[in-house]
Amino acid sequence: MADTVNSSGWFHLFSFEGAVFSATSFAAFCLLYLLTTSIYNVFLHPLKHLPGPLSARASILPSVFALRTGNIVNWIKDQHDKYGDVVRVSPTEVSFTSAETAWPDIYGFRTGKYKGTGPYLKDTKFYNTVPNEVHHIVTAGEEDHTRMRRNLSHAFSDKALRSQEPLIQSFVDLLISRIGEHAVQGKSIDITRWYNYATFDIISDLAFGAPLDCLRGSRTHTVNLVMGFVKAGMVLSTRDRFPPLKIYDRLVKFFTTTSSALTQRMDFFHLTTSQVGKRLDRGIADDRNDFFTAILKHQEKETQRLSREEMDSNAIVLLVAGSETTATTLSGTTFLLLQHPTVYHKLVAEIRTAFTSAAEITLDAVNHLEYLLACLQEGLRIYPPAPTGLPRVVPAGGDCISGHYIAGGTSVYVSQHATNHSAQNFRDPDAYVPERWLGDERYQHDKREVVNPFSFGPRNCLGKNLAYAEMRLILAKLLFTYDLELVDRTRNWMDTQKVYVLWDKPGLEVKVTRAVRT
């Protein structure tokens, strides 16, 4: 029978000829699929009317490659510079810099003219769950998000922030003291690292009633786990967007950017859940009014209760968002200040004129330092801590965003870095000019309302008031106490940074000397 089959011109599937034929057929099928899909995406897709690079309109690969290599921010900005304020950056993904309308259209409350639109849900291919696969306040659906936000909002109220000031002040003073140890020895410091130590200690103590002692012990490994966790999220996100990457990662043993990050992801998860467990063991009777005190007090209410797994998931969000983003803004603003001596000296003069001792620098007091506020706000514009878009999915039936019809199911977002650096939104968009926030007539036509570093609408960042308080207090006390100077004035610290959802910040070496008062 086999001879008959062979004599008819057929061959065995597992013969050499069969293997070649199967492989060739599979490759031909894949190429045909890619070709027909690309033709559809470019010429027949509901988003065909939107501008963008041909390769990105045809395939998801350019955007995924930009994400994987950490070049997504520069790539997105280049596309907006070329194609305008709305760009199709993948077959089903649209980026906007027309933020004065796109923020409310995409992220705003579904009231008024948006009442019948329906919510723009989070794009699950971008937002990963944590290792326990339980949703947290960022990834949760509408009902669960409302429940979690009701619970967590108590910990971030104005009343809570005022009660937390002594603790925040204690860590800021410890930061100033530790930096002083290096100043006395005439050593330079990586100020980015010290900002990370301080913000991580503050958020861990506020959350769990106990710090992880990064400031006292210079625990670099603990801080590195945060960025490793974030990088791992990017790896998993690109796999979800383009599943063949799962195979690719295994084949080429992508250890340096995947395995190590994924290991750090699990280590950070275990560290966080351990801290949650220790905190829960102390119960609600704990003397400290930390975040978990607020969480536990509302466990009897069905509309606010969190499961233990949800506590673990949300604790991770608290630590990452409460440490990395604040340290990023402080690092970026410090660099920009030291790059612009006139601005730096003007800010130093404001701070040292307003106070005669560090003890006078309180949360209320720093809120009256207009130039400090402008310097930080301009830092947030130039160097937003979350520079990429935060994707939402257009409801079924489609909607109009910034005057453009967008089909239902499309992933849409405001790209913060590109928006903040757009000449359509700001005069001298790449220049660090705090005066644009203080009524300078040269910048009267700037669209300042597009700067929303903590997002917009009902799902904006709960901790933004805490972040502002930390940034203002730390920078004011630091510049009151010390003079700062860049060690390498020729290096543009921001130029070579990669972005894996958040900035992957290199060290920022600064010479620190104690301020001399006359």
C-alpha positions as CSV (number, residue, x, y, z in Angstrom):
1,M,0.0,0.0,0.0
2,A,2.9,2.3,0.9
3,D,4.5,1.6,-2.5
4,T,1.3,2.4,-4.2
5,V,1.0,5.7,-2.4
6,N,4.6,6.6,-3.2
7,S,4.2,5.6,-6.8
8,S,1.3,8.0,-7.1
9,G,3.5,10.9,-6.2
10,W,2.6,11.3,-2.6
11,F,5.1,11.1,0.3
12,H,5.0,10.3,4.0
13,L,4.3,13.2,6.3
14,F,7.3,12.4,8.4
15,S,9.7,12.0,5.5
16,F,12.3,14.7,4.7
17,E,10.2,15.7,1.7
18,G,7.1,15.8,3.9
19,A,8.8,18.0,6.5
20,V,10.0,20.4,3.8
21,F,6.5,20.6,2.2
22,S,4.8,21.2,5.6
23,A,7.3,23.9,6.6
24,T,7.0,25.6,3.2
25,S,3.2,25.4,3.3
26,F,3.1,26.8,6.8
27,A,5.4,29.7,5.8
28,A,3.4,30.4,2.7
29,F,0.2,30.4,4.8
30,C,1.7,32.8,7.3
31,L,3.0,35.1,4.6
32,L,-0.4,35.1,2.9
33,Y,-2.2,35.8,6.2
34,L,0.2,38.7,6.9
35,L,-0.3,40.1,3.4
36,T,-4.1,39.9,3.4
37,T,-4.3,41.2,7.0
38,S,-2.0,44.1,6.1
39,I,-4.1,44.9,3.0
40,Y,-7.2,44.9,5.1
41,N,-5.7,47.1,7.9
42,V,-4.5,49.7,5.4
43,F,-7.3,49.9,2.9
44,L,-10.5,48.4,4.5
45,H,-10.2,48.8,8.3
46,P,-12.6,51.2,10.0
47,L,-9.6,53.3,11.1
48,K,-8.3,53.6,7.5
49,H,-9.1,57.3,7.4
50,L,-6.6,58.1,10.2
51,P,-3.0,59.1,9.4
52,G,0.1,57.2,10.6
53,P,3.1,55.4,9.3
54,L,2.3,52.7,6.7
55,S,4.1,50.0,8.6
56,A,2.2,50.8,11.8
57,R,-1.2,51.0,10.1
58,A,-0.5,47.6,8.5
59,S,1.0,45.8,11.5
60,I,1.4,45.9,15.3
61,L,5.1,45.1,15.0
62,P,6.5,48.6,14.9
63,S,4.8,49.7,18.2
64,V,5.6,46.4,19.9
65,F,9.2,46.8,18.8
66,A,9.3,50.3,20.2
67,L,7.9,49.1,23.5
68,R,10.3,46.2,23.8
69,T,13.4,48.4,23.1
70,G,12.3,51.1,25.5
71,N,12.0,53.6,22.6
72,I,8.2,54.0,22.6
73,V,8.2,57.7,23.9
74,N,10.5,59.0,21.2
75,W,8.8,56.9,18.5
76,I,5.3,58.2,19.4
77,K,6.6,61.8,19.5
78,D,8.2,61.3,16.1
79,Q,4.9,60.1,14.6
80,H,2.9,63.0,16.1
81,D,5.6,65.5,14.8
82,K,5.1,64.0,11.3
83,Y,1.3,63.2,11.2
84,G,-0.3,65.6,13.6
85,D,-2.4,65.4,16.7
86,V,-4.1,62.1,16.0
87,V,-2.0,59.2,14.8
88,R,-2.8,55.5,14.2
89,V,0.2,53.9,15.8
90,S,-1.0,50.3,15.2
91,P,-3.9,48.7,13.3
92,T,-6.2,49.1,16.3
93,E,-4.5,51.8,18.4
94,V,-4.7,55.6,18.2
95,S,-2.7,58.2,20.0
96,F,-3.8,61.8,20.6
97,T,-2.0,65.0,21.5
98,S,-5.1,67.2,21.2
99,A,-5.4,66.7,24.9
100,E,-7.7,69.6,25.7
101,T,-10.5,67.6,24.1
102,A,-9.1,64.1,24.2
103,W,-8.7,64.0,28.0
104,P,-12.4,64.5,28.7
105,D,-13.5,62.5,25.6
106,I,-11.5,59.4,26.7
107,Y,-11.0,59.6,30.4
108,G,-13.7,62.0,31.7
109,F,-16.8,61.4,33.7
110,R,-19.7,59.9,31.7
111,T,-22.0,62.8,32.5
112,G,-23.5,65.7,30.5
113,K,-22.8,65.2,26.8
114,Y,-20.9,61.9,27.6
115,K,-23.9,60.4,29.5
116,G,-24.9,58.0,26.8
117,T,-21.4,57.1,25.6
118,G,-20.7,54.3,28.2
119,P,-17.3,53.9,29.9
120,Y,-14.0,53.6,28.2
121,L,-12.7,50.5,29.9
122,K,-9.0,49.8,30.5
123,D,-7.3,47.9,27.7
124,T,-6.5,44.6,29.3
125,K,-3.6,43.9,26.8
126,F,-1.8,46.8,28.3
127,Y,-2.6,46.5,32.0
128,N,-1.3,43.4,33.6
129,T,-2.6,41.8,36.7
130,V,-0.1,41.0,39.4
131,P,1.2,37.5,40.0
132,N,-1.8,36.4,42.0
133,E,-3.9,37.4,39.0
134,V,-6.3,39.4,41.1
135,H,-7.3,42.8,39.9
136,H,-6.3,46.0,41.7
137,I,-7.6,49.5,41.6
138,V,-5.8,50.2,38.3
139,T,-7.0,47.1,36.4
140,A,-10.4,46.5,38.0
141,G,-13.7,46.8,36.1
142,E,-16.0,49.7,36.8
143,E,-17.9,48.2,39.8
144,D,-14.8,46.8,41.5
145,H,-12.9,50.0,40.9
146,T,-15.6,52.0,42.6
147,R,-15.6,49.7,45.6
148,M,-11.8,49.8,45.9
149,R,-11.6,53.5,45.4
150,R,-14.2,54.1,48.2
151,N,-12.1,52.0,50.5
152,L,-8.7,53.5,49.7
153,S,-9.8,57.1,49.3
154,H,-10.0,57.5,53.1
155,A,-6.2,57.0,53.3
156,F,-5.6,59.8,50.8
157,S,-8.0,62.4,52.1
158,D,-6.9,65.9,53.1
159,K,-7.5,65.0,56.8
160,A,-5.3,61.9,56.4
161,L,-2.6,63.9,54.7
162,R,-2.4,66.4,57.6
163,S,-2.2,63.6,60.1
164,Q,0.6,62.0,58.1
165,E,2.8,65.1,58.0
166,P,4.9,64.3,61.1
167,L,5.8,60.9,59.6
168,I,6.6,62.4,56.2
169,Q,8.7,65.1,57.8
170,S,10.7,62.5,59.8
171,F,11.7,60.8,56.6
172,V,12.5,64.0,54.8
173,D,14.7,65.0,57.7
174,L,16.4,61.6,57.6
175,L,17.0,62.1,53.9
176,I,18.6,65.5,54.5
177,S,20.7,64.1,57.3
178,R,22.0,61.1,55.2
179,I,22.8,63.4,52.3
180,G,24.7,65.6,54.8
181,E,27.0,62.7,55.6
182,H,28.2,62.7,52.0
183,A,28.4,66.5,51.9
184,V,30.7,66.6,54.9
185,Q,33.1,64.2,53.2
186,G,33.0,66.2,49.9
187,K,31.6,63.2,48.0
188,S,29.1,63.4,45.1
189,I,25.9,61.4,45.4
190,D,23.5,59.7,43.0
191,I,20.6,61.8,44.0
192,T,18.1,59.7,42.0
193,R,18.9,56.8,44.3
194,W,18.4,58.8,47.4
195,Y,15.1,60.2,46.2
196,N,14.0,56.6,45.6
197,Y,15.1,55.5,49.1
198,A,13.1,58.3,50.7
199,T,9.9,57.9,48.7
200,F,9.9,54.1,49.1
201,D,10.4,54.4,52.9
202,I,7.6,57.0,53.1
203,I,5.1,55.0,51.1
204,S,5.9,51.7,52.9
205,D,5.6,53.2,56.3
206,L,2.3,55.0,55.3
207,A,1.0,51.7,53.9
208,F,2.1,49.2,56.5
209,G,3.1,51.2,59.6
210,A,6.7,50.2,59.1
211,P,9.4,51.3,56.7
212,L,11.7,49.0,54.7
213,D,14.7,51.1,56.0
214,C,16.0,52.0,52.5
215,L,17.3,55.3,53.8
216,R,19.1,53.9,56.8
217,G,20.5,50.8,55.0
218,S,20.9,52.2,51.5
219,R,19.0,49.2,50.2
220,T,19.5,49.4,46.5
221,H,18.2,45.9,45.8
222,T,14.8,46.6,47.3
223,V,14.4,49.8,45.2
224,N,15.6,47.9,42.1
225,L,12.8,45.4,42.5
226,V,10.3,48.2,41.8
227,M,11.7,48.9,38.4
228,G,12.1,45.2,37.7
229,F,8.5,44.7,38.4
230,V,7.5,47.5,36.0
231,K,9.8,46.1,33.3
232,A,8.3,42.7,33.6
233,G,4.9,44.2,33.1
234,M,6.1,45.6,29.8
235,V,7.4,42.2,28.8
236,L,4.1,40.5,29.5
237,S,2.1,43.3,27.9
238,T,4.0,42.9,24.6
239,R,3.5,39.2,24.7
240,D,-0.3,39.8,25.1
241,R,-0.2,42.2,22.1
242,F,1.9,39.9,19.9
243,P,1.7,36.3,21.2
244,P,4.6,35.0,19.0
245,L,6.9,36.9,21.4
246,K,6.3,34.2,24.0
247,I,7.9,31.7,21.6
248,Y,10.6,34.2,20.6
249,D,11.6,34.8,24.3
250,R,12.0,31.0,24.8
251,L,14.0,30.5,21.7
252,V,16.5,33.3,22.1
253,K,16.6,33.0,25.9
254,F,15.9,36.7,26.3
255,F,17.3,36.6,29.9
256,T,18.7,40.0,30.3
257,T,15.4,41.8,29.8
258,T,12.8,39.2,30.5
259,S,14.0,36.5,32.9
260,S,15.7,38.8,35.3
261,A,12.8,41.2,35.3
262,L,10.2,38.4,35.7
263,T,12.3,37.1,38.6
264,Q,12.3,40.5,40.2
265,R,8.6,40.7,39.6
266,M,8.0,37.6,41.7
267,D,10.5,38.8,44.4
268,F,8.7,42.1,44.7
269,F,5.3,40.4,44.9
270,H,6.6,38.2,47.7
271,L,8.1,41.1,49.5
272,T,4.8,43.1,49.3
273,T,2.6,40.2,50.4
274,S,4.9,39.5,53.3
275,Q,4.5,43.1,54.5
276,V,0.7,42.9,54.1
277,G,0.7,39.8,56.2
278,K,2.7,41.4,59.0
279,R,0.5,44.4,59.0
280,L,-2.7,42.3,59.1
281,D,-1.3,40.3,62.0
282,R,-1.3,43.6,64.1
283,G,-4.9,44.2,63.3
284,I,-7.0,47.4,63.5
285,A,-5.9,48.2,67.0
286,D,-2.5,49.3,65.8
287,D,-1.5,52.7,67.2
288,R,-0.5,53.9,63.8
289,N,-3.1,55.4,61.5
290,D,-1.7,53.9,58.3
291,F,-3.4,53.0,55.0
292,F,-4.3,49.5,56.3
293,T,-6.0,51.1,59.3
294,A,-8.4,52.8,56.9
295,I,-8.8,49.6,54.8
296,L,-9.6,47.4,57.8
297,K,-12.0,49.9,59.3
298,H,-14.3,49.5,56.2
299,Q,-14.2,45.7,56.0
300,E,-17.7,45.4,57.4
301,K,-19.2,47.4,54.5
302,E,-20.1,45.4,51.4
303,T,-19.5,48.4,49.2
304,Q,-15.9,48.8,50.4
305,R,-14.7,45.4,51.5
306,L,-11.4,44.1,50.1
307,S,-10.4,40.4,50.0
308,R,-7.0,39.4,51.2
309,E,-5.9,38.9,47.6
310,E,-7.1,42.3,46.7
311,M,-5.2,43.8,49.6
312,D,-2.0,42.2,48.2
313,S,-2.7,43.4,44.7
314,N,-3.5,47.0,45.8
315,A,-0.5,47.1,48.1
316,I,1.8,46.5,45.0
317,V,0.1,49.5,43.3
318,L,0.6,51.7,46.4
319,L,4.3,50.9,46.6
320,V,5.1,51.3,42.9
321,A,3.0,54.4,42.2
322,G,3.8,55.9,45.6
323,S,7.5,55.6,45.2
324,E,8.8,55.5,41.6
325,T,6.7,58.3,40.2
326,T,7.5,60.8,42.9
327,A,11.2,60.0,42.8
328,T,11.1,60.4,39.0
329,T,9.7,63.9,39.2
330,L,12.2,64.9,41.9
331,S,15.1,63.6,39.8
332,G,13.9,65.2,36.6
333,T,13.2,68.5,38.2
334,T,16.6,68.5,40.0
335,F,18.4,67.9,36.7
336,L,16.4,70.6,34.9
337,L,17.1,73.1,37.7
338,L,20.8,72.4,37.6
339,Q,20.8,72.7,33.9
340,H,19.3,76.2,34.2
341,P,21.4,78.2,36.7
342,T,19.1,81.2,36.5
343,V,16.1,79.2,37.4
344,Y,18.0,77.3,40.1
345,H,19.2,80.5,41.9
346,K,15.8,82.1,41.7
347,L,14.2,79.1,43.4
348,V,17.0,78.9,46.0
349,A,16.5,82.6,46.8
350,E,12.7,82.1,47.2
351,I,13.2,79.2,49.6
352,R,15.9,80.7,51.7
353,T,14.1,84.1,51.9
354,A,10.9,82.5,53.0
355,F,12.4,80.5,55.9
356,T,15.0,81.0,58.6
357,S,15.2,77.4,59.7
358,A,14.3,74.0,58.3
359,A,11.7,73.5,61.0
360,E,9.6,76.3,59.4
361,I,9.3,74.3,56.2
362,T,5.9,72.6,56.5
363,L,3.3,71.3,54.1
364,D,1.2,74.4,54.4
365,A,4.2,76.7,54.1
366,V,5.6,75.2,50.9
367,N,2.2,75.6,49.2
368,H,2.8,79.3,49.3
369,L,6.1,79.1,47.4
370,E,4.9,80.1,43.9
371,Y,8.2,79.6,42.1
372,L,8.7,76.2,43.7
373,L,5.3,75.1,42.5
374,A,6.0,76.4,39.0
375,C,9.3,74.6,38.8
376,L,7.8,71.3,39.8
377,Q,4.8,71.8,37.4
378,E,7.2,72.6,34.6
379,G,9.2,69.5,35.6
380,L,6.1,67.4,35.3
381,R,5.4,68.8,31.9
382,I,8.9,68.2,30.5
383,Y,9.4,64.9,32.2
384,P,6.0,63.3,33.1
385,P,6.5,60.3,35.4
386,A,4.1,58.2,33.2
387,P,5.1,59.4,29.8
388,T,3.3,56.9,27.6
389,G,-0.4,56.7,26.9
390,L,-2.8,54.9,29.3
391,P,-5.0,52.9,26.9
392,R,-8.7,52.8,27.1
393,V,-11.1,50.9,24.7
394,V,-13.7,52.8,22.8
395,P,-17.2,51.5,23.6
396,A,-19.1,49.3,21.1
397,G,-20.7,51.5,18.4
398,G,-17.8,53.9,18.3
399,D,-17.4,57.5,19.4
400,C,-16.0,60.9,18.4
401,I,-12.7,61.9,20.0
402,S,-11.2,65.3,19.3
403,G,-13.5,65.6,16.3
404,H,-12.5,62.2,14.8
405,Y,-14.8,59.2,14.6
406,I,-13.1,56.2,16.2
407,A,-14.6,52.7,15.8
408,G,-15.6,50.7,18.8
409,G,-13.0,48.3,20.2
410,T,-10.1,50.7,19.3
411,S,-7.4,51.3,22.0
412,V,-7.0,55.0,22.5
413,Y,-5.0,57.3,24.7
414,V,-3.4,60.7,25.3
415,S,0.4,60.3,24.9
416,Q,1.6,62.6,27.8
417,H,5.2,63.2,26.7
418,A,4.2,63.9,23.1
419,T,1.4,66.1,24.2
420,N,3.5,68.1,26.6
421,H,6.2,68.6,23.9
422,S,3.9,69.5,21.1
423,A,4.3,72.9,19.5
424,Q,0.5,72.9,19.0
425,N,0.1,73.0,22.8
426,F,3.1,75.0,24.0
427,R,5.4,77.7,22.9
428,D,9.1,76.6,23.2
429,P,7.8,73.1,24.1
430,D,11.2,71.6,24.8
431,A,12.4,74.6,27.0
432,Y,12.3,74.5,30.8
433,V,10.5,77.7,31.6
434,P,8.7,77.8,35.0
435,E,7.5,81.3,34.2
436,R,4.9,79.9,31.8
437,W,2.9,78.8,34.9
438,L,3.2,82.3,36.4
439,G,1.4,84.4,33.9
440,D,4.4,85.3,31.6
441,E,2.8,86.9,28.5
442,R,5.1,85.1,26.1
443,Y,3.3,81.9,27.1
444,Q,-0.3,83.2,27.4
445,H,-1.5,80.9,24.6
446,D,-0.1,77.7,26.1
447,K,-2.7,75.0,26.6
448,R,-1.7,74.4,30.2
449,E,-4.8,72.4,30.9
450,V,-3.4,69.5,28.8
451,V,-0.8,68.7,31.5
452,N,-2.3,65.9,33.6
453,P,0.5,63.9,35.0
454,F,-1.8,62.0,37.3
455,S,-4.3,61.2,34.6
456,F,-7.8,62.6,34.4
457,G,-11.4,61.9,35.4
458,P,-12.9,59.3,37.8
459,R,-9.9,57.0,37.6
460,N,-7.2,59.6,38.1
461,C,-4.4,58.9,40.6
462,L,-5.7,58.8,44.2
463,G,-2.3,59.7,45.6
464,K,-1.6,62.9,43.7
465,N,-1.9,65.2,46.8
466,L,0.5,63.0,48.7
467,A,2.9,63.0,45.8
468,Y,2.7,66.8,45.5
469,A,3.3,67.2,49.3
470,E,6.4,64.9,49.2
471,M,7.9,66.6,46.2
472,R,7.4,70.1,47.6
473,L,8.7,69.3,51.0
474,I,11.7,67.3,49.9
475,L,12.9,69.9,47.3
476,A,12.3,72.8,49.6
477,K,14.3,71.3,52.5
478,L,17.0,70.0,50.2
479,L,17.6,73.4,48.6
480,F,17.3,75.3,51.9
481,T,20.1,73.1,53.4
482,Y,22.5,72.4,50.5
483,D,23.9,73.8,47.4
484,L,23.8,71.4,44.4
485,E,25.9,71.1,41.3
486,L,26.0,68.6,38.4
487,V,29.1,66.5,38.4
488,D,29.0,66.2,34.6
489,R,27.7,69.3,33.0
490,T,28.2,68.0,29.4
491,R,25.9,65.0,29.8
492,N,22.2,65.3,29.0
493,W,20.8,63.0,31.6
494,M,17.4,62.7,29.9
495,D,18.6,62.0,26.3
496,T,19.4,58.3,26.5
497,Q,16.7,57.1,28.9
498,K,14.5,54.2,28.0
499,V,10.8,53.9,28.9
500,Y,9.2,50.7,30.1
501,V,5.8,52.3,31.0
502,L,7.9,54.4,33.5
503,W,11.3,56.0,32.9
504,D,14.3,53.7,33.5
505,K,16.4,56.3,35.2
506,P,20.2,56.2,35.2
507,G,22.2,57.7,38.1
508,L,22.3,61.4,38.5
509,E,25.6,62.4,40.1
510,V,25.4,65.7,42.1
511,K,28.0,67.4,44.2
512,V,26.4,68.5,47.5
513,T,27.8,71.2,49.8
514,R,26.2,72.7,52.9
515,A,24.7,76.2,52.2
516,V,26.5,79.1,53.8
517,R,24.3,81.8,55.2
518,T,25.4,85.4,55.8
